[in-house]
Amino acid sequence: VYKRQVLALQVSVEEINNVMTGDREWVKDGLGETGETYLAGPDRLMRSVSRQLLVNPQGYLKKVVANGTPEAVAKRQVETGDSVLLQPVNTTAVNLALSGETGTTTAKSYLGPESLLAYAPLKLPGLNWAVVAKIDRSEAFAPVYAFARNVALSTGAIVLGVCLLAMLFARIL
């Protein structure tokens, strides 16, 4: 006869937040100035703390209210210093992850700006959560834009140099 065995663990919110924030070492972990990772439940509420709430509570308040979070809820988050079960994250990435998909996309984040997002379902029995990593699109693509600018400037300088040399040789001949 097959007997089912169960192991139950209780994990504190602080431990979840430490894992999701990398002990608040976002830049060291490669998330730059605007990147973060967070968990969301099937009710589209955060299950981990928001980076922006931790580093800039007043800026966070303005951003989330401007993007649809009720002001009373946002103020409660700032008062408690926590967004768990308070911050709505009904975003494209969260909805795709909760439907079982894994991928990347660019879309608006719960904070407003267009972001580069990676998402996946958190595959634990009995949990229907999503894990999302986000970084503002402007920060994520800044190196690409800088490279393109440098290539354009270099190309322009080379074309100008070749034209000047061609004019010089034409006068000599």
Backbone as JSON Lines, residues from 0, in Angstrom:
{"i":0,"aa":"V","n":[0.85,-1.18,0.0],"ca":[0.0,0.0,0.0],"c":[0.89,1.24,0.0]}
{"i":1,"aa":"Y","n":[0.61,2.15,-0.89],"ca":[1.38,3.39,-1.02],"c":[0.85,4.41,-0.02]}
{"i":2,"aa":"K","n":[1.74,4.94,0.82],"ca":[1.36,5.98,1.77],"c":[2.01,7.27,1.34]}
{"i":3,"aa":"R","n":[1.24,8.3,1.31],"ca":[1.73,9.62,0.92],"c":[2.35,10.29,2.13]}
{"i":4,"aa":"Q","n":[3.55,10.79,1.96],"ca":[4.22,11.5,3.04],"c":[4.29,12.98,2.68]}
{"i":5,"aa":"V","n":[4.14,13.79,3.71],"ca":[4.12,15.23,3.5],"c":[5.14,15.89,4.4]}
{"i":6,"aa":"L","n":[5.83,16.89,3.84],"ca":[6.76,17.69,4.62],"c":[6.29,19.13,4.52]}
{"i":7,"aa":"A","n":[6.04,19.75,5.66],"ca":[5.58,21.15,5.68],"c":[6.69,22.02,6.25]}
{"i":8,"aa":"L","n":[6.93,23.13,5.57],"ca":[7.93,24.08,6.02],"c":[7.3,25.45,6.17]}
{"i":9,"aa":"Q","n":[7.74,26.17,7.15],"ca":[7.3,27.55,7.31],"c":[8.5,28.44,7.04]}
{"i":10,"aa":"V","n":[8.36,29.3,6.06],"ca":[9.44,30.21,5.69],"c":[8.98,31.62,6.0]}
{"i":11,"aa":"S","n":[9.8,32.36,6.71],"ca":[9.4,33.71,7.1],"c":[9.46,34.66,5.91]}
{"i":12,"aa":"V","n":[8.65,35.7,5.97],"ca":[8.64,36.72,4.92],"c":[10.02,37.38,4.83]}
{"i":13,"aa":"E","n":[10.69,37.54,5.96],"ca":[12.02,38.14,5.94],"c":[13.0,37.31,5.11]}
{"i":14,"aa":"E","n":[12.93,35.99,5.24],"ca":[13.8,35.12,4.46],"c":[13.47,35.18,2.98]}
{"i":15,"aa":"I","n":[12.19,35.2,2.66],"ca":[11.78,35.34,1.26],"c":[12.32,36.66,0.7]}
{"i":16,"aa":"N","n":[12.15,37.74,1.47],"ca":[12.64,39.05,1.03],"c":[14.16,39.08,0.88]}
{"i":17,"aa":"N","n":[14.87,38.42,1.77],"ca":[16.32,38.36,1.66],"c":[16.75,37.66,0.38]}
{"i":18,"aa":"V","n":[16.05,36.59,0.02],"ca":[16.36,35.87,-1.21],"c":[16.0,36.74,-2.42]}
{"i":19,"aa":"M","n":[14.83,37.34,-2.41],"ca":[14.37,38.11,-3.57],"c":[15.14,39.41,-3.77]}
{"i":20,"aa":"T","n":[15.65,39.99,-2.7],"ca":[16.43,41.23,-2.84],"c":[17.93,40.95,-2.87]}
{"i":21,"aa":"G","n":[18.33,39.71,-2.73],"ca":[19.77,39.4,-2.69],"c":[20.44,40.13,-1.54]}
{"i":22,"aa":"D","n":[19.77,40.16,-0.4],"ca":[20.24,40.9,0.77],"c":[20.51,42.37,0.43]}
{"i":23,"aa":"R","n":[19.65,42.91,-0.44],"ca":[19.71,44.32,-0.87],"c":[20.99,44.66,-1.63]}
{"i":24,"aa":"E","n":[21.54,43.68,-2.3],"ca":[22.75,43.88,-3.11],"c":[22.37,43.87,-4.59]}
{"i":25,"aa":"W","n":[21.39,44.71,-4.96],"ca":[20.86,44.69,-6.32],"c":[21.93,44.98,-7.36]}
{"i":26,"aa":"V","n":[22.71,46.03,-7.17],"ca":[23.73,46.41,-8.15],"c":[24.77,45.31,-8.28]}
{"i":27,"aa":"K","n":[25.22,44.79,-7.16],"ca":[26.21,43.7,-7.16],"c":[25.67,42.46,-7.86]}
{"i":28,"aa":"D","n":[24.36,42.23,-7.76],"ca":[23.73,41.07,-8.39],"c":[23.41,41.29,-9.86]}
{"i":29,"aa":"G","n":[23.75,42.48,-10.39],"ca":[23.54,42.75,-11.81],"c":[22.21,43.37,-12.15]}
{"i":30,"aa":"L","n":[21.49,43.87,-11.15],"ca":[20.17,44.47,-11.41],"c":[20.22,45.98,-11.58]}
{"i":31,"aa":"G","n":[21.41,46.55,-11.57],"ca":[21.55,47.97,-11.84],"c":[20.86,48.86,-10.81]}
{"i":32,"aa":"E","n":[20.44,50.03,-11.29],"ca":[19.8,51.02,-10.4],"c":[18.29,50.84,-10.31]}
{"i":33,"aa":"T","n":[17.68,50.17,-11.29],"ca":[16.22,50.07,-11.31],"c":[15.7,48.64,-11.29]}
{"i":34,"aa":"G","n":[16.59,47.66,-11.32],"ca":[16.16,46.27,-11.41],"c":[15.73,45.69,-10.08]}
{"i":35,"aa":"E","n":[14.86,44.71,-10.14],"ca":[14.4,43.99,-8.95],"c":[13.79,42.66,-9.36]}
{"i":36,"aa":"T","n":[13.65,41.78,-8.39],"ca":[12.91,40.55,-8.58],"c":[11.81,40.52,-7.52]}
{"i":37,"aa":"Y","n":[10.67,39.97,-7.9],"ca":[9.58,39.89,-6.93],"c":[8.69,38.69,-7.23]}
{"i":38,"aa":"L","n":[7.93,38.3,-6.24],"ca":[6.98,37.21,-6.35],"c":[5.57,37.79,-6.36]}
{"i":39,"aa":"A","n":[4.67,37.11,-7.07],"ca":[3.27,37.51,-7.09],"c":[2.39,36.28,-6.96]}
{"i":40,"aa":"G","n":[1.28,36.44,-6.26],"ca":[0.35,35.34,-6.07],"c":[-0.78,35.39,-7.08]}
{"i":41,"aa":"P","n":[-1.69,34.39,-7.05],"ca":[-2.79,34.33,-8.01],"c":[-3.77,35.49,-7.87]}
{"i":42,"aa":"D","n":[-3.73,36.18,-6.74],"ca":[-4.57,37.37,-6.55],"c":[-3.93,38.62,-7.13]}
{"i":43,"aa":"R","n":[-2.77,38.45,-7.79],"ca":[-2.0,39.54,-8.41],"c":[-1.52,40.56,-7.38]}
{"i":44,"aa":"L","n":[-1.18,40.07,-6.19],"ca":[-0.57,40.89,-5.15],"c":[0.84,40.39,-4.89]}
{"i":45,"aa":"M","n":[1.74,41.3,-4.54],"ca":[3.13,40.92,-4.27],"c":[3.23,39.97,-3.09]}
{"i":46,"aa":"R","n":[4.18,39.05,-3.2],"ca":[4.5,38.14,-2.1],"c":[5.9,38.41,-1.57]}
{"i":47,"aa":"S","n":[6.56,39.45,-2.09],"ca":[7.87,39.88,-1.6],"c":[7.89,41.4,-1.66]}
{"i":48,"aa":"V","n":[8.87,41.98,-1.01],"ca":[8.92,43.44,-0.89],"c":[9.47,44.07,-2.17]}
{"i":49,"aa":"S","n":[9.01,45.29,-2.45],"ca":[9.46,46.04,-3.62],"c":[10.77,46.75,-3.31]}
{"i":50,"aa":"R","n":[11.71,46.69,-4.24],"ca":[12.99,47.39,-4.08],"c":[12.78,48.88,-3.92]}
{"i":51,"aa":"Q","n":[11.95,49.45,-4.78],"ca":[11.75,50.9,-4.75],"c":[11.15,51.36,-3.43]}
{"i":52,"aa":"L","n":[10.31,50.54,-2.81],"ca":[9.76,50.87,-1.5],"c":[10.86,50.93,-0.45]}
{"i":53,"aa":"L","n":[11.81,50.03,-0.56],"ca":[12.92,50.0,0.41],"c":[13.89,51.15,0.23]}
{"i":54,"aa":"V","n":[14.2,51.52,-1.02],"ca":[15.24,52.52,-1.25],"c":[14.72,53.95,-1.36]}
{"i":55,"aa":"N","n":[13.46,54.13,-1.77],"ca":[12.91,55.47,-1.93],"c":[11.4,55.45,-1.69]}
{"i":56,"aa":"P","n":[10.98,55.38,-0.41],"ca":[9.55,55.24,-0.11],"c":[8.67,56.35,-0.7]}
{"i":57,"aa":"Q","n":[9.11,57.6,-0.64],"ca":[8.27,58.69,-1.15],"c":[8.16,58.64,-2.68]}
{"i":58,"aa":"G","n":[9.26,58.34,-3.34],"ca":[9.23,58.18,-4.8],"c":[8.35,57.0,-5.2]}
{"i":59,"aa":"Y","n":[8.44,55.92,-4.44],"ca":[7.62,54.74,-4.66],"c":[6.14,55.1,-4.55]}
{"i":60,"aa":"L","n":[5.79,55.84,-3.5],"ca":[4.4,56.26,-3.27],"c":[3.86,56.99,-4.49]}
{"i":61,"aa":"K","n":[4.61,57.95,-5.0],"ca":[4.16,58.73,-6.16],"c":[4.0,57.84,-7.39]}
{"i":62,"aa":"K","n":[4.97,56.95,-7.63],"ca":[4.93,56.11,-8.82],"c":[3.76,55.14,-8.82]}
{"i":63,"aa":"V","n":[3.56,54.44,-7.71],"ca":[2.49,53.42,-7.7],"c":[1.11,54.06,-7.72]}
{"i":64,"aa":"V","n":[0.96,55.21,-7.06],"ca":[-0.35,55.9,-7.09],"c":[-0.62,56.38,-8.52]}
{"i":65,"aa":"A","n":[0.4,56.92,-9.18],"ca":[0.24,57.38,-10.56],"c":[-0.09,56.23,-11.51]}
{"i":66,"aa":"N","n":[0.22,55.0,-11.12],"ca":[-0.03,53.83,-11.96],"c":[-1.17,52.96,-11.47]}
{"i":67,"aa":"G","n":[-2.05,53.53,-10.66],"ca":[-3.3,52.84,-10.34],"c":[-3.44,52.25,-8.95]}
{"i":68,"aa":"T","n":[-2.41,52.23,-8.15],"ca":[-2.56,51.71,-6.79],"c":[-3.32,52.74,-5.97]}
{"i":69,"aa":"P","n":[-4.36,52.32,-5.23],"ca":[-5.09,53.27,-4.4],"c":[-4.14,53.97,-3.41]}
{"i":70,"aa":"E","n":[-4.34,55.26,-3.22],"ca":[-3.45,56.05,-2.37],"c":[-3.39,55.51,-0.95]}
{"i":71,"aa":"A","n":[-4.53,55.07,-0.41],"ca":[-4.55,54.53,0.96],"c":[-3.67,53.28,1.07]}
{"i":72,"aa":"V","n":[-3.7,52.45,0.04],"ca":[-2.89,51.22,0.03],"c":[-1.4,51.6,-0.06]}
{"i":73,"aa":"A","n":[-1.08,52.55,-0.93],"ca":[0.31,52.98,-1.09],"c":[0.83,53.6,0.2]}
{"i":74,"aa":"K","n":[0.03,54.4,0.86],"ca":[0.47,55.02,2.12],"c":[0.68,53.95,3.19]}
{"i":75,"aa":"R","n":[-0.17,52.94,3.22],"ca":[-0.01,51.83,4.17],"c":[1.32,51.12,3.94]}
{"i":76,"aa":"Q","n":[1.69,50.93,2.66],"ca":[2.96,50.29,2.34],"c":[4.13,51.11,2.87]}
{"i":77,"aa":"V","n":[4.07,52.41,2.67],"ca":[5.15,53.28,3.15],"c":[5.22,53.26,4.67]}
{"i":78,"aa":"E","n":[4.07,53.28,5.35],"ca":[4.03,53.24,6.82],"c":[4.65,51.96,7.36]}
{"i":79,"aa":"T","n":[4.34,50.83,6.73],"ca":[4.82,49.54,7.22],"c":[6.18,49.16,6.62]}
{"i":80,"aa":"G","n":[6.56,49.82,5.53],"ca":[7.8,49.46,4.86],"c":[7.72,48.1,4.18]}
{"i":81,"aa":"D","n":[6.51,47.71,3.79],"ca":[6.3,46.39,3.21],"c":[5.22,46.45,2.14]}
{"i":82,"aa":"S","n":[5.41,45.7,1.06],"ca":[4.43,45.64,-0.01],"c":[3.76,44.27,-0.14]}
{"i":83,"aa":"V","n":[4.14,43.34,0.74],"ca":[3.59,41.99,0.68],"c":[2.09,42.01,0.96]}
{"i":84,"aa":"L","n":[1.33,41.4,0.05],"ca":[-0.13,41.32,0.1],"c":[-0.81,42.69,0.05]}
{"i":85,"aa":"L","n":[-0.06,43.73,-0.36],"ca":[-0.63,45.06,-0.5],"c":[-0.52,45.6,-1.92]}
{"i":86,"aa":"Q","n":[0.64,45.41,-2.55],"ca":[0.88,46.02,-3.86],"c":[0.32,45.18,-5.0]}
{"i":87,"aa":"P","n":[-0.65,45.73,-5.74],"ca":[-1.15,45.02,-6.93],"c":[-0.1,44.98,-8.03]}
{"i":88,"aa":"V","n":[0.05,43.83,-8.67],"ca":[0.97,43.66,-9.79],"c":[0.26,42.91,-10.91]}
{"i":89,"aa":"N","n":[-0.85,43.47,-11.35],"ca":[-1.63,42.87,-12.43],"c":[-1.03,43.31,-13.77]}
{"i":90,"aa":"T","n":[0.15,42.75,-14.06],"ca":[0.9,43.14,-15.25],"c":[0.95,42.0,-16.25]}
{"i":91,"aa":"T","n":[1.4,42.31,-17.45],"ca":[1.52,41.3,-18.5],"c":[2.4,40.13,-18.04]}
{"i":92,"aa":"A","n":[3.56,40.45,-17.47],"ca":[4.5,39.4,-17.06],"c":[3.9,38.5,-15.98]}
{"i":93,"aa":"V","n":[3.26,39.08,-15.0],"ca":[2.66,38.29,-13.91],"c":[1.54,37.4,-14.47]}
{"i":94,"aa":"N","n":[0.7,37.95,-15.33],"ca":[-0.4,37.16,-15.89],"c":[0.11,36.01,-16.75]}
{"i":95,"aa":"L","n":[1.16,36.25,-17.54],"ca":[1.73,35.16,-18.35],"c":[2.35,34.08,-17.46]}
{"i":96,"aa":"A","n":[3.07,34.49,-16.43],"ca":[3.7,33.5,-15.53],"c":[2.64,32.7,-14.78]}
{"i":97,"aa":"L","n":[1.59,33.35,-14.33],"ca":[0.53,32.64,-13.6],"c":[-0.24,31.67,-14.51]}
{"i":98,"aa":"S","n":[-0.19,31.93,-15.82],"ca":[-0.84,31.0,-16.75],"c":[0.1,29.86,-17.15]}
{"i":99,"aa":"G","n":[1.31,29.83,-16.54],"ca":[2.24,28.73,-16.76],"c":[3.32,29.0,-17.78]}
{"i":100,"aa":"E","n":[3.38,30.21,-18.33],"ca":[4.37,30.52,-19.35],"c":[5.66,31.06,-18.74]}
{"i":101,"aa":"T","n":[6.74,30.88,-19.46],"ca":[8.06,31.4,-19.1],"c":[8.56,32.2,-20.29]}
{"i":102,"aa":"G","n":[9.16,33.36,-20.03],"ca":[9.67,34.13,-21.15],"c":[10.16,35.51,-20.74]}
{"i":103,"aa":"T","n":[10.37,36.34,-21.75],"ca":[10.76,37.73,-21.54],"c":[9.88,38.61,-22.4]}
{"i":104,"aa":"T","n":[9.71,39.85,-21.97],"ca":[8.91,40.8,-22.72],"c":[9.29,42.21,-22.31]}
{"i":105,"aa":"T","n":[8.83,43.16,-23.08],"ca":[8.91,44.55,-22.66],"c":[7.48,45.03,-22.49]}
{"i":106,"aa":"A","n":[7.22,45.61,-21.34],"ca":[5.87,46.09,-21.03],"c":[5.98,47.06,-19.85]}
{"i":107,"aa":"K","n":[4.86,47.71,-19.56],"ca":[4.85,48.58,-18.39],"c":[4.92,47.74,-17.12]}
{"i":108,"aa":"S","n":[5.65,48.25,-16.14],"ca":[5.71,47.57,-14.85],"c":[4.69,48.2,-13.91]}
{"i":109,"aa":"Y","n":[4.56,47.64,-12.73],"ca":[3.64,48.21,-11.75],"c":[4.07,49.6,-11.31]}
{"i":110,"aa":"L","n":[5.34,49.96,-11.57],"ca":[5.85,51.3,-11.23],"c":[5.68,52.28,-12.37]}
{"i":111,"aa":"G","n":[5.29,51.8,-13.54],"ca":[5.0,52.69,-14.64],"c":[5.88,52.6,-15.85]}
{"i":112,"aa":"P","n":[7.2,52.83,-15.74],"ca":[7.97,52.91,-16.97],"c":[8.04,51.57,-17.71]}
{"i":113,"aa":"E","n":[8.25,51.7,-19.03],"ca":[8.45,50.51,-19.86],"c":[9.67,49.76,-19.32]}
{"i":114,"aa":"S","n":[9.5,48.47,-19.12],"ca":[10.57,47.67,-18.51],"c":[10.84,46.42,-19.33]}
{"i":115,"aa":"L","n":[12.03,45.89,-19.16],"ca":[12.39,44.59,-19.7],"c":[12.1,43.6,-18.58]}
{"i":116,"aa":"L","n":[11.26,42.61,-18.85],"ca":[10.79,41.69,-17.82],"c":[11.06,40.25,-18.21]}
{"i":117,"aa":"A","n":[11.53,39.47,-17.24],"ca":[11.65,38.02,-17.39],"c":[10.69,37.43,-16.37]}
{"i":118,"aa":"Y","n":[9.95,36.42,-16.76],"ca":[8.91,35.87,-15.88],"c":[8.85,34.35,-16.0]}
{"i":119,"aa":"A","n":[8.36,33.73,-14.94],"ca":[8.19,32.27,-14.92],"c":[7.25,31.91,-13.79]}
{"i":120,"aa":"P","n":[6.56,30.79,-13.92],"ca":[5.79,30.3,-12.78],"c":[6.74,29.72,-11.74]}
{"i":121,"aa":"L","n":[6.42,29.87,-10.48],"ca":[7.2,29.27,-9.41],"c":[6.62,27.88,-9.2]}
{"i":122,"aa":"K","n":[7.38,26.88,-9.56],"ca":[6.86,25.51,-9.58],"c":[7.09,24.82,-8.24]}
{"i":123,"aa":"L","n":[6.16,25.04,-7.33],"ca":[6.13,24.36,-6.04],"c":[4.74,23.79,-5.85]}
{"i":124,"aa":"P","n":[4.64,22.53,-5.45],"ca":[3.31,21.93,-5.28],"c":[2.44,22.75,-4.34]}
{"i":125,"aa":"G","n":[1.24,23.03,-4.79],"ca":[0.29,23.77,-3.96],"c":[0.42,25.27,-4.05]}
{"i":126,"aa":"L","n":[1.42,25.78,-4.77],"ca":[1.61,27.22,-4.92],"c":[1.43,27.6,-6.39]}
{"i":127,"aa":"N","n":[0.63,28.62,-6.63],"ca":[0.51,29.18,-7.96],"c":[1.03,30.61,-7.89]}
{"i":128,"aa":"W","n":[2.35,30.75,-7.85],"ca":[2.99,32.05,-7.76],"c":[3.8,32.3,-9.03]}
{"i":129,"aa":"A","n":[4.09,33.56,-9.25],"ca":[4.93,33.96,-10.37],"c":[6.19,34.62,-9.83]}
{"i":130,"aa":"V","n":[7.29,34.43,-10.52],"ca":[8.52,35.13,-10.19],"c":[8.85,36.02,-11.39]}
{"i":131,"aa":"V","n":[9.14,37.29,-11.1],"ca":[9.39,38.27,-12.15],"c":[10.68,39.02,-11.83]}
{"i":132,"aa":"A","n":[11.51,39.2,-12.85],"ca":[12.7,40.06,-12.75],"c":[12.47,41.21,-13.72]}
{"i":133,"aa":"K","n":[12.68,42.45,-13.25],"ca":[12.44,43.6,-14.11],"c":[13.56,44.61,-13.99]}
{"i":134,"aa":"I","n":[13.77,45.35,-15.06],"ca":[14.69,46.48,-15.07],"c":[14.11,47.49,-16.06]}
{"i":135,"aa":"D","n":[14.22,48.77,-15.75],"ca":[13.7,49.78,-16.66],"c":[14.35,49.63,-18.03]}
{"i":136,"aa":"R","n":[13.54,49.75,-19.06],"ca":[14.03,49.57,-20.43],"c":[15.17,50.52,-20.75]}
{"i":137,"aa":"S","n":[15.07,51.76,-20.3],"ca":[16.11,52.75,-20.59],"c":[17.46,52.32,-20.0]}
{"i":138,"aa":"E","n":[17.44,51.74,-18.81],"ca":[18.69,51.28,-18.2],"c":[19.19,50.0,-18.86]}
{"i":139,"aa":"A","n":[18.28,49.09,-19.18],"ca":[18.69,47.82,-19.78],"c":[19.34,48.02,-21.14]}
{"i":140,"aa":"F","n":[18.82,48.96,-21.92],"ca":[19.33,49.16,-23.28],"c":[20.32,50.31,-23.39]}
{"i":141,"aa":"A","n":[20.69,50.94,-22.29],"ca":[21.66,52.05,-22.33],"c":[22.97,51.65,-22.99]}
{"i":142,"aa":"P","n":[23.55,50.47,-22.7],"ca":[24.79,50.09,-23.39],"c":[24.6,49.93,-24.9]}
{"i":143,"aa":"V","n":[23.45,49.44,-25.32],"ca":[23.18,49.27,-26.75],"c":[23.11,50.63,-27.42]}
{"i":144,"aa":"Y","n":[22.41,51.58,-26.8],"ca":[22.3,52.93,-27.36],"c":[23.66,53.61,-27.41]}
{"i":145,"aa":"A","n":[24.46,53.44,-26.38],"ca":[25.81,54.03,-26.36],"c":[26.67,53.43,-27.46]}
{"i":146,"aa":"F","n":[26.59,52.12,-27.64],"ca":[27.36,51.45,-28.7],"c":[26.92,51.95,-30.07]}
{"i":147,"aa":"A","n":[25.63,52.05,-30.3],"ca":[25.12,52.52,-31.59],"c":[25.58,53.95,-31.85]}
{"i":148,"aa":"R","n":[25.54,54.79,-30.83],"ca":[26.0,56.18,-30.97],"c":[27.49,56.2,-31.34]}
{"i":149,"aa":"N","n":[28.29,55.39,-30.64],"ca":[29.73,55.34,-30.92],"c":[30.02,54.83,-32.33]}
{"i":150,"aa":"V","n":[29.28,53.83,-32.79],"ca":[29.46,53.32,-34.15],"c":[29.1,54.4,-35.16]}
{"i":151,"aa":"A","n":[27.99,55.12,-34.93],"ca":[27.58,56.18,-35.86],"c":[28.62,57.3,-35.91]}
{"i":152,"aa":"L","n":[29.13,57.7,-34.75],"ca":[30.15,58.76,-34.72],"c":[31.44,58.29,-35.38]}
{"i":153,"aa":"S","n":[31.85,57.07,-35.12],"ca":[33.07,56.54,-35.74],"c":[32.91,56.45,-37.25]}
{"i":154,"aa":"T","n":[31.77,55.97,-37.7],"ca":[31.51,55.86,-39.14],"c":[31.54,57.24,-39.78]}
{"i":155,"aa":"G","n":[30.93,58.2,-39.13],"ca":[30.94,59.57,-39.65],"c":[32.35,60.13,-39.75]}
{"i":156,"aa":"A","n":[33.16,59.89,-38.73],"ca":[34.54,60.38,-38.73],"c":[35.35,59.7,-39.83]}
{"i":157,"aa":"I","n":[35.16,58.4,-40.03],"ca":[35.88,57.68,-41.09],"c":[35.47,58.2,-42.46]}
{"i":158,"aa":"V","n":[34.17,58.4,-42.69],"ca":[33.69,58.91,-43.97],"c":[34.26,60.31,-44.23]}
{"i":159,"aa":"L","n":[34.25,61.16,-43.22],"ca":[34.82,62.5,-43.36],"c":[36.31,62.43,-43.69]}
{"i":160,"aa":"G","n":[37.05,61.58,-42.99],"ca":[38.48,61.42,-43.25],"c":[38.75,60.93,-44.66]}
{"i":161,"aa":"V","n":[37.98,59.95,-45.12],"ca":[38.15,59.41,-46.47],"c":[37.84,60.5,-47.51]}
{"i":162,"aa":"C","n":[36.8,61.28,-47.29],"ca":[36.45,62.37,-48.21],"c":[37.56,63.41,-48.28]}
{"i":163,"aa":"L","n":[38.11,63.78,-47.13],"ca":[39.2,64.75,-47.11],"c":[40.43,64.21,-47.83]}
{"i":164,"aa":"L","n":[40.78,62.96,-47.6],"ca":[41.91,62.35,-48.3],"c":[41.66,62.28,-49.8]}
{"i":165,"aa":"A","n":[40.44,61.95,-50.2],"ca":[40.1,61.87,-51.62],"c":[40.25,63.24,-52.28]}
{"i":166,"aa":"M","n":[39.8,64.29,-51.57],"ca":[39.94,65.65,-52.11],"c":[41.41,66.03,-52.23]}
{"i":167,"aa":"L","n":[42.22,65.67,-51.24],"ca":[43.65,65.97,-51.26],"c":[44.34,65.26,-52.44]}
{"i":168,"aa":"F","n":[44.05,63.97,-52.61],"ca":[44.64,63.22,-53.72],"c":[44.17,63.76,-55.07]}
{"i":169,"aa":"A","n":[42.92,64.19,-55.16],"ca":[42.4,64.74,-56.4],"c":[43.13,66.01,-56.78]}
{"i":170,"aa":"R","n":[43.47,66.85,-55.82],"ca":[44.2,68.09,-56.09],"c":[45.65,67.76,-56.51]}
{"i":171,"aa":"I","n":[46.24,66.75,-55.89],"ca":[47.61,66.39,-56.21],"c":[47.69,65.86,-57.65]}
{"i":172,"aa":"L","n":[46.71,65.02,-58.01],"ca":[46.72,64.43,-59.35],"c":[46.26,65.44,-60.36]}
